[in-house]
Every structure is written in structure tokens, then in C-alpha cells.
Amino acid sequence: MSAAPTPTSSAAPRGGASAPSGGRVPLKVLYLVHRLPYPPNKGDKVRSYHLLKHLAARHEVHLGSFIDDPDDEQHLPRVRELCSSLHVARLNPRRARLLSLRGLLGGEALSLPYYRDAGLQAWVDATAARVGFDAVVVFSGVMAQYTRGLRGVKTLVDFVDVDSAKWRDYAPEHAWPMSWLYRREFGKLLGFEQRVAREAECSFFVTDHEVALFRELSPGQAPRVEALGNGVDAGFFAPDPARASPFRAGELPLVFTGAMDYWPNVDAVCWFASDILPALRQRFPALRFHIVGRAPAPAVQALAGDVVNVTGTVPDVRPWLQHAAAVVAPLRLARGIQNKVLEAMAMARPVVAAGSCVRAITAEAQPGLLPADGVADYVAHVGALLADAAAADAAGQRARDFVLGACSWEAHLAGLDRHLETAC
């Protein structure tokens, strides 16, 4: 589904690989993404952008995607530079939510009609006939619905997370009828994900834990599934002594970053502000909690005051990270590798995060990445960092050293290349 204005298509070559890379002939790759992979300013777009950049450096990429934020229109020229052809369908989230209810009549997951657009499907079919794809890369399982007519083409699916499982996790947090709707979505979407994984050459999830979860939910199916971790651009996310601080003189700034219309983020900051922040403020009266991110939900806006600063969209998140006393990621409802954590570590700041988020990044203890599994953990770890600025700085530098050595996008995305190299 899409709303006016009309979709944008471009067939003239504007980018992509123009010469063989490492002696290999570039492939003709269809790349399908549920949200325009630029700018890389939120978790899924960070990953989808680096995947696009990686593919475009080696292959001829034809991109089909949606725009669900009018602000992204200005970035279409940059995306076209990376693609040989591009089709963008406009998606109005409010209208899409209403039309997704058709899934109730059709017996399918509501996520599928939410991202269904006849124009995008027609472009995929026409471009396949004109170009003859060697491979398809799907980002987000729901986009696999556009590959049904592509027979005999190697398909790689980046599910990122087990998306169906998040609906299962949401259900206990809501009253009927939403609890029923979320449980239904879990079952229907899981069935779709299982079919997609069975038909794909290989499917990827962001961590070994997500791989194990999908296999646990799909007993006896043994699909071809691998972990493909997130990286961080440590050249961009790097401390700069000339970068000015956005904070007031004399305050102790504690920072959370993320898209603030995303429910797990909303839950995280509301819980932190109500259950953890008061205890820290008793010990550190100068402490101020900064919630940095676009589109804050009403519940987040209601937190704003002398103790909590809600910024909304900022032009550059790096000053907020670099000059933070510490960064927190108290996510109770999210799984997988959190880009917000990697970015803070790359900025040489210590991070206190949910234990599940920490374990998704590293199995070994890291001085600058502290796991917290309850209120007492957050109070203790954050308090220790605030009490000793020199030790916090040293821990932050160790955090940056870790991501420099272990979190390169190129190293992670090499896992995708192994499968593309055998495409004919």
C-alpha cells in the first residue's frame, strides 16, 4: 500500500559496481528493503544502509523500498548514486495500519498487507524481466512477499531479528483485544517466516541467540540459517576534541539514544525515569537524563522537565554521546545487537545496558559495557561511573578499543559474500 505522491522509479544506471571486484564479475542484485536505507539514523536503517553500501561496491544493485517518513525524500539523490535502478513506494503509516486489517479477512499476518504495494510488485516483475537478476537480497522478512514470481533466483533473506517473537513478547504487556491481536500476529507471521526460510538459499539473523530462537520456534524444519552481526562505523562515530558539548555547565549528563516512537524505547526510558533515576538523583543531584531521538511519543514527552530533557530530532547525535558522563540502554523488550550501544562504545563512552543486549554483543566481560538485569544493577553500575569520571573515561576508551577490533561492518558482511559468490 502507498499513498500519494506517486512512486519514484529510476532505471538509468547511477551507481553500483562498474568493474569486476577481486576478479569476479559483478552480479545483478535485487535488493528489497521495507524502509529507505538512508539516512542511517535508526537501528534498522543503519544495518540496511551498510548492506546497500556493501552490495553497491561489488555488484549492480536494483533497489525496491518504501518511504514512510517525508523527511527521507531529500535523501533520494544519495540513494540513487548507489543503485542502477530504484523504485520507492510512499507509505502513510496511519493509512497502512488501517488497510493492514485486511489480513484478518485473508487469514494472514497483518504485517504483510501493511507492506503490500501493487506498484512495487509491478516494478519487481518488470525489472526482473528486463535485467535478469542473479540474486535477490531481502531485508526484513515481510519484503520476501515480492519475490514470489522470481523462480530459480538465489534468494538471501536478512530477517535481522525474529520479528514474529516481538509480537509474542508484546502480548502480556497489553489488555484484550490487543493481547489477542499480538498473539495472532505472532503465529501468522512466524508461519510466513518459516516458509520464507525454507525457500531461501540462506537466512540471516543478527545474533546466534536469534538463530537459536528461530530454530526453537521451527522444530524439525532445519532451515539454512546463520548469524550476521551488526557493525559500527568507528570512523564516523569517533571522539573529536573540537566537538562542543550540548550540556549545561556543571551537570552530570546521562544519555539514552534511539527512535522515540518505538515502543521498546518508550518503555525503556519511562521505566528508567520512574524506577531508577530517583535513586541516582539522591546521590547525584546534578544528574540530568537526556532522551535523544526523533518523534518522541506522548509518554516520553510527558517526562520532560528539569531532571529529564527530551530533545526530539537532533542534527548529530555524536556530541550527545561524546560528552555524556555515561550512556544507558535499559531495554526490557528488545533483543539482538543494539546499534545505539555500539555507537556509544565507538564514541568512547561507557554503557550500562540490559544484560540481553550486552550478551548479544560479547560473551566476555568488557570494562566499558556493563550488563544490568534489574533496578539495583543500574543504580550500582551507573553510580560507580558517575562517582569516578577518570575510571569512566578509561572504561569508555576500552569500549572503543573493543569495537575497533571486533565490530567492523566489512568483517560481518563477508558472511553474505560467501553465498553471493556461488550465484550464477
C-alpha positions as CSV (number, residue, x, y, z in Angstrom):
1,M,0.0,0.0,0.0
2,S,1.2,3.5,-0.7
3,A,-0.2,7.0,-0.5
4,A,0.2,9.9,-2.8
5,P,2.6,11.2,-4.2
6,T,3.3,8.7,-6.9
7,P,6.1,6.2,-6.5
8,T,9.5,7.1,-7.8
9,S,11.3,4.9,-10.3
10,S,14.6,5.3,-11.9
11,A,16.1,2.9,-14.4
12,A,19.1,4.8,-15.6
13,P,22.4,3.5,-14.1
14,R,23.5,5.8,-11.4
15,G,25.8,3.7,-9.3
16,G,26.8,0.2,-8.3
17,A,29.8,-1.8,-9.3
18,S,31.1,-0.8,-12.7
19,A,34.1,-3.2,-12.8
20,P,34.9,-6.7,-11.6
21,S,35.8,-6.8,-7.9
22,G,38.7,-9.2,-7.0
23,G,38.4,-10.9,-10.4
24,R,34.7,-11.6,-10.1
25,V,32.0,-10.3,-12.4
26,P,29.5,-8.1,-10.6
27,L,26.1,-9.7,-10.1
28,K,22.7,-8.2,-10.9
29,V,21.2,-8.0,-7.5
30,L,17.6,-7.1,-6.5
31,Y,17.7,-5.5,-3.0
32,L,14.3,-5.2,-1.2
33,V,14.1,-3.1,1.9
34,H,11.0,-2.2,4.0
35,R,12.2,1.3,4.7
36,L,14.5,3.6,2.6
37,P,18.0,2.6,3.7
38,Y,19.2,6.2,4.2
39,P,19.9,8.2,6.2
40,P,21.4,5.6,8.7
41,N,19.8,7.3,11.7
42,K,17.9,4.4,13.4
43,G,18.7,0.8,14.1
44,D,17.2,-1.0,11.0
45,K,18.4,1.8,8.6
46,V,21.9,1.6,9.9
47,R,22.1,-2.1,9.0
48,S,20.2,-1.8,5.7
49,Y,22.3,1.2,4.6
50,H,25.6,-0.6,5.3
51,L,24.3,-3.7,3.5
52,L,23.4,-1.5,0.5
53,K,26.8,0.2,0.5
54,H,28.5,-3.2,0.7
55,L,26.5,-4.6,-2.2
56,A,26.9,-1.5,-4.4
57,A,30.6,-1.6,-4.0
58,R,30.7,-5.0,-5.6
59,H,27.5,-5.5,-7.7
60,E,24.9,-3.9,-9.8
61,V,22.1,-3.1,-7.3
62,H,18.4,-2.6,-8.1
63,L,16.6,-1.3,-5.0
64,G,12.9,-1.5,-4.2
65,S,11.9,0.2,-1.0
66,F,9.3,2.3,0.9
67,I,9.4,5.8,2.3
68,D,7.4,6.1,5.5
69,D,8.8,9.5,6.6
70,P,8.5,12.5,4.3
71,D,11.8,13.8,5.6
72,D,13.5,11.0,3.8
73,E,12.5,12.4,0.4
74,Q,15.5,14.7,0.4
75,H,17.9,11.7,0.6
76,L,16.7,10.0,-2.6
77,P,19.6,11.5,-4.7
78,R,22.1,9.9,-2.4
79,V,20.4,6.5,-2.6
80,R,20.2,6.8,-6.4
81,E,24.0,7.2,-6.5
82,L,24.4,3.7,-5.1
83,C,21.8,2.0,-7.4
84,S,21.5,1.0,-11.0
85,S,17.7,1.4,-10.7
86,L,15.4,2.4,-7.9
87,H,11.7,2.2,-7.1
88,V,10.3,3.9,-4.0
89,A,6.7,3.5,-2.8
90,R,5.3,6.0,-0.4
91,L,3.7,4.6,2.7
92,N,1.4,6.5,5.0
93,P,1.7,4.7,8.4
94,R,-1.8,5.6,9.6
95,R,-3.4,4.5,6.4
96,A,-1.3,1.4,6.2
97,R,-2.3,0.4,9.7
98,L,-6.0,0.6,8.7
99,L,-5.5,-1.3,5.5
100,S,-3.4,-4.0,7.2
101,L,-6.6,-5.1,8.9
102,R,-7.4,-6.9,5.6
103,G,-5.1,-9.6,7.0
104,L,-7.9,-10.6,9.4
105,L,-10.1,-11.4,6.4
106,G,-7.4,-13.1,4.5
107,G,-6.1,-15.2,7.4
108,E,-2.5,-13.7,7.1
109,A,-0.2,-11.7,9.3
110,L,-1.2,-8.0,9.4
111,S,2.4,-7.1,8.7
112,L,2.1,-8.4,5.1
113,P,-0.7,-6.1,3.8
114,Y,0.9,-3.3,5.7
115,Y,3.9,-3.5,3.3
116,R,2.0,-4.6,0.2
117,D,2.1,-2.3,-2.8
118,A,1.0,-3.1,-6.3
119,G,3.3,-0.6,-7.9
120,L,6.3,-2.1,-6.2
121,Q,5.3,-5.6,-7.2
122,A,4.9,-4.5,-10.8
123,W,8.4,-2.8,-10.8
124,V,10.0,-6.0,-9.4
125,D,8.4,-8.2,-12.1
126,A,9.2,-5.8,-14.9
127,T,12.8,-5.2,-13.8
128,A,13.3,-9.0,-13.4
129,A,12.2,-9.5,-17.0
130,R,14.4,-6.6,-18.2
131,V,17.5,-7.2,-16.2
132,G,17.5,-10.9,-15.3
133,F,18.6,-11.0,-11.7
134,D,21.4,-13.2,-10.5
135,A,20.4,-12.9,-6.8
136,V,17.9,-11.3,-4.5
137,V,18.7,-9.9,-1.1
138,V,15.7,-9.3,1.2
139,F,16.0,-7.1,4.2
140,S,13.1,-7.7,6.7
141,G,11.1,-10.9,6.1
142,V,7.9,-9.1,5.1
143,M,9.6,-8.0,1.9
144,A,10.0,-11.6,0.8
145,Q,6.4,-11.4,-0.4
146,Y,7.7,-9.6,-3.5
147,T,9.9,-12.5,-4.7
148,R,7.1,-15.0,-5.3
149,G,7.4,-14.6,-9.1
150,L,11.2,-15.0,-9.2
151,R,11.8,-18.6,-9.9
152,G,15.3,-20.1,-9.9
153,V,17.0,-16.9,-8.5
154,K,19.2,-17.3,-5.4
155,T,17.5,-15.5,-2.5
156,L,19.2,-14.4,0.7
157,V,17.0,-13.1,3.5
158,D,18.1,-10.8,6.3
159,F,15.4,-11.2,8.9
160,V,17.6,-9.3,11.4
161,D,15.5,-10.4,14.4
162,V,12.8,-13.0,14.8
163,D,10.2,-10.3,14.1
164,S,7.3,-12.6,15.0
165,A,8.6,-13.1,18.5
166,K,8.4,-9.4,19.4
167,W,4.6,-9.7,19.0
168,R,4.6,-12.6,21.4
169,D,6.6,-10.5,23.8
170,Y,4.2,-7.6,23.4
171,A,1.0,-9.6,24.2
172,P,1.4,-9.9,28.0
173,E,2.0,-6.1,28.3
174,H,-1.4,-5.3,26.8
175,A,-5.0,-5.9,27.6
176,W,-7.6,-7.6,25.3
177,P,-8.2,-7.1,22.4
178,M,-4.6,-6.0,21.6
179,S,-3.2,-9.0,23.5
180,W,-5.2,-11.3,21.3
181,L,-4.2,-9.4,18.2
182,Y,-0.5,-9.6,19.1
183,R,-0.7,-13.4,19.8
184,R,-2.4,-13.9,16.4
185,E,0.3,-11.8,14.7
186,F,3.0,-13.9,16.3
187,G,1.5,-17.2,15.0
188,K,0.7,-15.9,11.5
189,L,4.0,-14.1,11.0
190,L,6.0,-17.0,12.3
191,G,4.4,-19.3,9.8
192,F,5.3,-16.8,7.0
193,E,8.9,-16.5,8.2
194,Q,9.2,-20.3,8.3
195,R,8.0,-20.6,4.7
196,V,10.4,-17.9,3.6
197,A,13.4,-19.5,5.4
198,R,12.6,-22.9,3.8
199,E,12.6,-21.4,0.3
200,A,15.7,-19.2,0.7
201,E,19.3,-20.2,-0.1
202,C,20.2,-18.8,3.4
203,S,18.6,-16.7,6.0
204,F,20.4,-14.4,8.5
205,F,19.7,-13.2,12.0
206,V,21.7,-10.6,13.9
207,T,22.9,-12.9,16.7
208,D,23.5,-16.6,17.5
209,H,20.7,-16.2,20.1
210,E,18.2,-15.1,17.4
211,V,19.3,-18.0,15.2
212,A,18.7,-20.4,18.2
213,L,15.3,-18.8,18.9
214,F,14.1,-19.2,15.3
215,R,15.2,-22.9,15.3
216,E,13.5,-23.4,18.6
217,L,10.3,-22.0,17.1
218,S,10.7,-24.1,14.0
219,P,11.4,-27.6,15.2
220,G,12.2,-30.2,12.6
221,Q,12.5,-27.7,9.8
222,A,16.3,-27.3,9.9
223,P,16.3,-24.3,7.5
224,R,19.6,-22.8,6.4
225,V,20.1,-20.1,9.0
226,E,23.2,-18.1,10.0
227,A,24.2,-15.2,12.3
228,L,25.2,-12.0,10.5
229,G,26.2,-9.5,13.2
230,N,25.9,-5.7,13.2
231,G,28.9,-3.5,12.9
232,V,29.7,0.1,13.6
233,D,31.3,2.9,11.6
234,A,34.0,3.7,14.0
235,G,35.5,6.3,11.7
236,F,32.3,8.3,11.8
237,F,31.5,7.6,15.5
238,A,34.7,8.8,16.9
239,P,35.6,11.3,19.6
240,D,36.7,14.8,18.4
241,P,38.2,17.2,20.9
242,A,36.8,20.1,18.8
243,R,33.2,18.9,19.2
244,A,31.3,21.2,21.5
245,S,29.2,19.9,24.4
246,P,25.4,20.3,24.2
247,F,25.1,20.1,28.0
248,R,24.8,22.7,30.7
249,A,27.9,23.6,32.7
250,G,28.1,21.6,35.9
251,E,25.5,19.0,35.1
252,L,26.1,15.2,35.1
253,P,24.6,14.1,31.8
254,L,23.2,10.6,31.4
255,V,22.1,9.8,27.8
256,F,19.8,7.4,26.0
257,T,19.5,7.5,22.2
258,G,17.0,6.0,19.8
259,A,13.8,6.4,17.8
260,M,11.4,7.6,20.5
261,D,8.2,6.4,18.8
262,Y,9.5,2.8,19.0
263,W,7.7,1.1,21.9
264,P,10.6,-0.8,23.4
265,N,12.5,2.5,23.6
266,V,9.5,4.3,25.1
267,D,9.2,1.5,27.7
268,A,12.9,1.7,28.5
269,V,13.1,5.5,29.2
270,C,9.8,5.5,31.1
271,W,10.9,2.7,33.3
272,F,14.3,4.2,33.9
273,A,12.8,7.6,34.7
274,S,10.3,6.2,37.2
275,D,12.2,3.3,38.9
276,I,16.0,4.1,38.6
277,L,16.6,7.8,38.1
278,P,15.2,8.9,41.5
279,A,17.7,6.7,43.4
280,L,20.6,8.1,41.3
281,R,19.4,11.7,41.8
282,Q,19.5,11.3,45.6
283,R,23.2,10.6,45.3
284,F,24.0,12.8,42.4
285,P,21.8,16.0,42.5
286,A,23.5,17.3,39.3
287,L,22.4,14.3,37.3
288,R,20.2,15.0,34.3
289,F,18.7,12.3,32.0
290,H,18.8,13.2,28.3
291,I,16.5,11.3,25.9
292,V,17.9,11.9,22.4
293,G,15.9,10.8,19.4
294,R,13.3,11.5,16.8
295,A,9.5,11.5,17.2
296,P,9.1,11.2,21.0
297,A,5.8,9.5,21.9
298,P,3.4,11.4,24.3
299,A,4.6,9.2,27.2
300,V,8.1,10.3,26.5
301,Q,7.2,14.0,26.1
302,A,5.5,13.8,29.5
303,L,8.8,13.0,31.1
304,A,10.3,16.4,30.1
305,G,11.3,18.7,32.9
306,D,14.2,19.9,35.0
307,V,15.6,16.4,35.5
308,V,14.7,14.9,32.1
309,N,15.5,16.5,28.8
310,V,13.6,15.2,25.7
311,T,15.4,16.5,22.7
312,G,13.4,15.2,19.7
313,T,15.4,15.1,16.5
314,V,18.9,16.3,16.7
315,P,21.2,17.1,13.7
316,D,24.0,15.0,15.0
317,V,23.9,12.5,17.9
318,R,27.7,12.4,18.4
319,P,28.0,15.5,20.7
320,W,25.4,14.0,23.0
321,L,27.3,10.7,23.2
322,Q,30.8,12.1,23.4
323,H,30.1,14.4,26.3
324,A,27.9,12.1,28.3
325,A,29.1,11.0,31.7
326,A,27.6,7.6,30.7
327,V,25.1,6.1,28.3
328,V,22.3,3.8,29.3
329,A,20.2,1.3,27.3
330,P,17.7,-0.1,29.8
331,L,15.7,-2.1,27.2
332,R,13.3,-4.6,28.6
333,L,11.5,-5.6,25.4
334,A,14.2,-5.6,22.7
335,R,16.6,-8.3,21.7
336,G,19.6,-8.5,19.4
337,I,22.5,-6.2,18.8
338,Q,21.6,-2.6,19.6
339,N,23.3,-0.1,17.3
340,K,22.8,2.6,19.9
341,V,25.1,0.6,22.2
342,L,27.8,0.0,19.6
343,E,27.7,3.7,18.6
344,A,28.1,4.9,22.2
345,M,31.1,2.5,22.7
346,A,32.7,3.7,19.5
347,M,32.4,7.3,20.9
348,A,34.5,6.0,23.9
349,R,31.7,6.2,26.4
350,P,30.9,3.5,29.0
351,V,27.5,1.9,28.5
352,V,25.2,0.3,31.1
353,A,22.7,-1.9,29.1
354,A,20.2,-4.7,29.6
355,G,22.0,-8.0,30.1
356,S,20.4,-9.4,26.9
357,C,21.8,-6.6,24.8
358,V,25.2,-7.0,26.3
359,R,25.3,-10.7,25.7
360,A,24.3,-10.2,22.1
361,I,27.5,-8.2,21.6
362,T,30.0,-10.2,23.6
363,A,30.1,-13.3,25.7
364,E,33.1,-11.9,27.7
365,A,33.0,-9.1,30.2
366,Q,34.1,-5.7,28.8
367,P,35.1,-2.8,31.1
368,G,33.1,-0.3,29.1
369,L,30.0,-2.4,28.7
370,L,28.2,-3.3,31.9
371,P,25.2,-5.6,32.0
372,A,22.2,-4.8,34.2
373,D,19.3,-7.1,34.8
374,G,17.3,-5.0,37.3
375,V,17.0,-1.7,39.1
376,A,19.7,-2.5,41.6
377,D,22.2,-3.3,38.8
378,Y,21.5,0.0,37.0
379,V,21.8,2.1,40.2
380,A,25.1,0.4,41.2
381,H,26.8,0.5,37.7
382,V,25.7,4.0,36.7
383,G,26.5,5.3,40.2
384,A,30.0,3.8,40.0
385,L,30.6,5.5,36.7
386,L,29.3,8.9,37.9
387,A,31.4,8.7,41.1
388,D,34.7,8.3,39.2
389,A,35.0,10.3,36.0
390,A,38.5,9.2,35.3
391,A,37.6,5.5,35.6
392,A,34.6,6.1,33.4
393,D,36.8,7.7,30.7
394,A,39.2,4.8,30.9
395,A,36.3,2.3,30.6
396,G,34.9,4.3,27.6
397,Q,38.3,4.0,25.8
398,R,38.3,0.3,26.4
399,A,34.9,0.1,24.9
400,R,36.1,1.9,21.8
401,D,39.1,-0.4,21.5
402,F,36.7,-3.3,21.6
403,V,34.5,-2.2,18.8
404,L,37.6,-1.2,16.6
405,G,38.8,-4.8,16.9
406,A,35.5,-6.8,16.8
407,C,32.7,-4.8,15.2
408,S,33.7,-4.0,11.6
409,W,30.9,-3.9,9.1
410,E,33.1,-5.4,6.4
411,A,34.1,-8.3,8.5
412,H,30.5,-9.1,9.4
413,L,29.1,-8.7,5.9
414,A,31.7,-11.1,4.4
415,G,29.2,-13.8,5.5
416,L,26.8,-12.6,2.9
417,D,29.5,-12.6,0.2
418,R,30.2,-16.3,0.6
419,H,26.7,-17.0,-0.6
420,L,26.6,-14.5,-3.4
421,E,29.9,-15.8,-4.8
422,T,28.2,-19.0,-5.8
423,A,25.4,-17.3,-7.6
424,C,25.3,-17.9,-11.4
